Amino acid sequence: MAQFGRLLCLLLITLSFSATAQVSSHSIAFYYNSHLPLAEMTLYSRVVVQPDRVNAGEIHWLKQRNIQIYGYLSVGESKQPDQKGLMLNQSWNSQVMDLTSEQWQSSLIEQAKQLKAQGYDGLFLDTLDSYQMLQKQQQGPQRRALVTLIKQLSALFSHQLILNRGFEVLPQLHGQAKFLVAEGLYSHYQVKNDSYGVTSKSDQQWLINQLQQAQKQGFQVQVIDYAKPEARFSLAQKIIRAGFLPWVTDGHLRTWGTSELQPVPRKILIPYNSKLQYLTHSDVHNRLAAFIEYLGYIPAYLDMSRQPLPTIDPALYAGVISWTLETRMYSPDYVSWLLRAKGTLPLMLLGQLPLSDKLLNAFGVKMLSATPPGPYKIQMIKPWLKGEYDALRPNAGVFPLQQVKQQDSEPLITITSADGRRLIQGIRSGRDVLIAAPWLIENLSVDDSRWMVEPYQLLSRAFQLPPIPAPDVTTESGRRRLISYIDGDAFSSLARLPGQPIAAKVIKDEILKPYKIPVTVSIVEGEVGPKGMYPEKSPYYEKIARQIFALPYVDMATHTFSHPFFWNELAGRQKVLKNAYRPYGSHLAVPNYDKIDIRREIEGSIDYINQRLAPKGKKVTAVLWSGDALPGPDPIRHTLEAGVVNVNGGDSFVTDDNPTLSEISPLGRPEGELLYQIYAPLMNEELYTNVWHGPYDGFKRLTETFRHTDKPYRLKPFTIYYHFYSGTNPAGIRALKIVLDYALSRPNTPVQLARYARGALDFYFSGLARNDKGEWVFSSRWIPTLRIPGALGQVDLQHSRLIAGMTENGRYIHLPEGQAVFKTSVKSGVKSHKPYLVSGNVVLTEWSEKRVAFHSWLKAQLVLANADQCHFISSDGHRHQGVKQGNYRRFSMPRGNFSGRLVCHHQ
């Protein structure tokens, strides 16, 4: 074009949830089962549930995310054994109730009031047409009573009602309800034989006419149809074409359904038995879960000793992994369940194998009656499956497996015995995989282990988990996150420096004040406070703590009141013998404190810091677990109620002399619904310094860990996690400076620990779907980044929504709001012409056509593409001009908060 125009280009998202509706489906989600699929529910702004299957925590969780929750209420029928109605509905074995009965009316109003008190936003009124099963002469009074009841319920819930049919009374309900639902437009559920039937053409047309009339009356109309999982998305699209919102599910609404959004199953079901082995001792959790998460999938652990084995919902689950070293885990019930699961989802058996011919045969192998003699030699292992160690120990135990079917079975690992027989040690049958011990982890010594197979390939290529956009908390704005935090141990210990200052003062003066990056600092109240071990010195210790907490880049945390050492014992999982070696007892020797009080440890120490040490406007953000860092559900629940994150535990530790990915922990572990412990991303200086017995500069080897956890897979952010005792020795201080300088000299984005922990927790509660346009739809609260696997190609930024940009290689896309809608394509030449962020050391809070906002803890550096004619204008009018650098434009701006806009002139 010959003329010049001005284009205001703005990229962004806000951390508030005002934007939730931008990715939310307009459909209402229905789920009548327990254990709500909360991650998937983030993609909907309204959900209907059965109140007796929902707990208060789930209601609170949904309300925190501005998701309206409607309680199911049957108006016309009852299944209560003490309720006597006017007739029996034989299809559902329920009583058709008398709507004119004052007793029934009072019962319904009381149920509604209870739901309102529990936090429900509205009601879904079912069985509104049941009175039509009565004699004609009975229907008039019933219909009038129904209208009166609905109006009463509407007034109670401010018109937040969803009506199920009730077409005859709709003209009298103008303004009383916003939504209308009808079941069975194209398909219907047949209760007697648990099957699905096709609705007749005449019934379809009649219902379409009724629904269109309801739309004219002002109702938002939705259709609930029923189908098997594989048929749901096409049926939902058919409903959309008819002009209605869809929800397609099973006949009892107990599996997750489909709207214009097709759910992407992300959960991997992992059964285990805590009576045989605690989750924290299992290889599947400690070694494999990190790679399940890296691929974007969610480990869903199920303790068979406490929970029944479920009917698997393929809309939620992508596979089942069974990894055990205990033959006893394979009970007859478990084997039968695995055989049923195998017909529904891909199944992976690892480690010890079941003594079940039927199950083994399903994988294409059988167990020989006698083990052929050794020594054994490796005959074949798929090159892509080879791990970090492939030497078979002479005394290695093997499984005498032989292949029994060739069709659809592919050996992955084979060995030969001394008598020349070929034995299967790993096999793939369709998408099902079996790998026998000892072909998973080789323990070379107590502290040195190796993967015998490559874990990423085991999951992605052998198990064939489909590539999906993976929520990523290692990276923000295209750069590796930098996190630093301090456990409060040894705050008051004397340093080997002139004048013997306490360690906390040394850390403050030598590390915190010079580096000025976000650091979360904790204290142990029992060491610092007046009710602790050193009351006479407490005023000075508190003075130093206040000085540290006053630093603007320091977040406050508690390391508890008395530093309990055995949280695992407190949880009742592990009995530590009274005569066991306890050099420090069960906790610090705080005067007059003999029995650990969880509330005192958590809420009490939080209150102490907030009230005595915190500068104005600051509050404690985190609890950093002490001792063995294995809290049970009760302590984690206390942190949730206190509104703080909880971090520590895990054993991610890898160095050049132990270069293994077998020691990488996942993001965290569950301790019940909604209760997660978030692990330390990387281990502290204790392991690098032989539990602080030397070498005292051993923490400098953390740089080796940085390298091994970045390539070939970026599994962890830069994490500099240490104790105050690093400040007691000059070598420890030097080591801290070395690792800080190393991380700061490389592309990084500093963030607070709490921001990381919220994102790590949100990983388990983020939703992913595909819409009817073939786009990916992602919804979360705190996830800053999606990692796009190479198999998906590249993101079409030009037509995406809620994405600020992507890295040069297209692997990381930036989500200021934690949400995104986008397409990916493997075709080359997918380019964007609008300006976008390639990378920056900033935390984005908005990026749109009208406003840009971000925070930078260091001098801000932003690299933009398609921005040759662009500049930033801050809200105070200051102009920030960039510098051209190759194909990009680099902007440098002061540290701190920026708000304004990106202005671009295009020819």
Order of alpha helices (4+ residues) and beta strands (2+ residues): beta-beta-alpha-beta-alpha-beta-beta-beta-beta-alpha-beta-alpha-beta-beta-beta-beta-alpha-beta-alpha-beta-beta-beta-alpha-beta-beta-alpha-beta-alpha-beta-beta-beta-beta-beta-beta-beta-beta-beta-beta-beta-alpha-beta-alpha-alpha-beta-alpha-alpha-beta-alpha-beta-beta-beta-alpha-alpha-beta-alpha-beta-alpha-beta-beta-beta-beta-beta-beta-beta-beta-beta-beta-beta-beta-beta-beta-beta-beta-beta
